Amino acid sequence: MLRHEFHPGKLVLGLFLLIAAIAYAGDAGGIWETPWFVAFPLLLAGLLLGGAAAAVSYGIRGRPIARAADGSSRRTAGRSADSSTDA
C-alpha cells in the first residue's frame, strides 16, 4: 500500500529544478560555462509542464478529497466506540 499519492506535476517540476541545479553546479565547478539566463527557460518549462501533468492527473483521478472521505468512512466503520477513547 502506498503511503501517499503520486503527484506527477511535482515530479516534473523537480526534474527541471534538478537540471537547472546541475547546470549551475557544472558552471561553478568549471566543467562548462552556463549563462545566467538559462534558469528562466528551464524553470518556466518546468512550471508549465508540471502544471500540465498535474491537470492531466487531476482529470484522470478526480478530486482527492472525495476519495479520502470515502476511504475514511470505510476505515472508521470497523472500529468500536471503546477503542477510540483513551481512559
GUMAR-525422 format. One record per residue (C-alpha): residue in three letters; y, z, x. Coordinates in nm, 4 decimals. Example, Ala and Ser with C-alpha at 12.3 -4.5 7.8 and 13.67 -1.06 7.14 Angstrom:
<ala; <-0.4500; 0.7800; 1.2300>>
<ser; <-0.1060; 0.7140; 1.3670>>
***
This chain:
<met; <0.0000; 0.0000; 0.0000>>
<leu; <0.3451; -0.0882; 0.1281>>
<arg; <0.5856; 0.1960; 0.1912>>
<his; <0.8854; -0.0174; 0.0983>>
<glu; <0.9644; -0.3604; -0.0359>>
<phe; <1.0012; -0.6623; 0.1865>>
<his; <1.3606; -0.7918; 0.1986>>
<pro; <1.3710; -1.1436; 0.3437>>
<gly; <1.7526; -1.1566; 0.3375>>
<lys; <1.7739; -0.8619; 0.5759>>
<leu; <1.5109; -1.0210; 0.7977>>
<val; <1.7025; -1.3492; 0.8242>>
<leu; <2.0323; -1.1738; 0.8953>>
<gly; <1.8633; -0.9511; 1.1538>>
<leu; <1.7197; -1.2545; 1.3324>>
<phe; <2.0614; -1.4177; 1.3553>>
<leu; <2.2154; -1.0943; 1.4839>>
<leu; <1.9377; -1.0756; 1.7425>>
<ile; <2.0068; -1.4340; 1.8523>>
<ala; <2.3775; -1.3527; 1.8932>>
<ala; <2.2924; -1.0392; 2.0908>>
<ile; <2.0565; -1.2337; 2.3191>>
<ala; <2.3240; -1.4982; 2.3747>>
<tyr; <2.5791; -1.2402; 2.4861>>
<ala; <2.3222; -1.0409; 2.6861>>
<gly; <2.2381; -1.3574; 2.8798>>
<asp; <2.6071; -1.4107; 2.9418>>
<ala; <2.6521; -1.0520; 3.0590>>
<gly; <2.3516; -1.0827; 3.2884>>
<gly; <2.4860; -1.4015; 3.4446>>
<ile; <2.1939; -1.6153; 3.3250>>
<trp; <2.4169; -1.8567; 3.1293>>
<glu; <2.7737; -1.8897; 3.0067>>
<thr; <2.8352; -1.8134; 2.6381>>
<pro; <3.1789; -1.8937; 2.4894>>
<trp; <3.3463; -1.6136; 2.2980>>
<phe; <3.3477; -1.8030; 1.9670>>
<val; <2.9677; -1.8503; 1.9478>>
<ala; <2.9189; -1.5327; 1.7449>>
<phe; <3.1204; -1.6566; 1.4464>>
<pro; <2.8996; -1.9547; 1.3533>>
<leu; <2.5838; -1.7527; 1.4206>>
<leu; <2.6932; -1.4641; 1.2023>>
<leu; <2.8247; -1.6927; 0.9290>>
<ala; <2.4997; -1.8913; 0.9234>>
<gly; <2.3011; -1.5654; 0.9197>>
<leu; <2.5023; -1.4282; 0.6297>>
<leu; <2.4747; -1.7492; 0.4281>>
<leu; <2.1020; -1.7990; 0.4898>>
<gly; <2.0331; -1.4282; 0.4400>>
<gly; <2.2192; -1.4357; 0.1098>>
<ala; <2.0269; -1.7439; 0.0015>>
<ala; <1.6969; -1.5802; 0.0950>>
<ala; <1.7934; -1.2644; -0.0942>>
<ala; <1.8937; -1.4678; -0.4001>>
<val; <1.5657; -1.6597; -0.3979>>
<ser; <1.3726; -1.3359; -0.3539>>
<tyr; <1.5645; -1.1751; -0.6402>>
<gly; <1.4969; -1.4790; -0.8575>>
<ile; <1.1255; -1.4665; -0.7874>>
<arg; <1.0711; -1.0897; -0.8089>>
<gly; <1.3270; -0.9819; -1.0660>>
<arg; <1.5091; -0.6521; -1.0774>>
<pro; <1.3664; -0.3773; -0.8551>>
<ile; <1.4904; -0.1012; -1.0914>>
<ala; <1.2821; -0.2348; -1.3794>>
<arg; <0.9709; -0.2325; -1.1624>>
<ala; <1.0464; 0.1166; -1.0299>>
<ala; <1.0902; 0.2524; -1.3822>>
<asp; <0.7557; 0.1061; -1.4855>>
<gly; <0.5829; 0.2444; -1.1756>>
<ser; <0.7305; 0.5930; -1.2061>>
<ser; <0.6185; 0.6290; -1.5674>>
<arg; <0.2621; 0.5465; -1.4665>>
<arg; <0.2682; 0.7932; -1.1774>>
<thr; <0.4062; 1.0863; -1.3771>>
<ala; <0.1810; 1.0268; -1.6792>>
<gly; <-0.1216; 1.1656; -1.4963>>
<arg; <0.0454; 1.4890; -1.3847>>
<ser; <0.0129; 1.8117; -1.5727>>
<ala; <0.3100; 2.0316; -1.6586>>
<asp; <0.1791; 2.3151; -1.4409>>
<ser; <0.1672; 2.1101; -1.1195>>
<ser; <0.5327; 2.0002; -1.1453>>
<thr; <0.6791; 2.3532; -1.1344>>
<asp; <0.6719; 2.5915; -0.8419>>
<ala; <0.6050; 2.9551; -0.9200>>
***
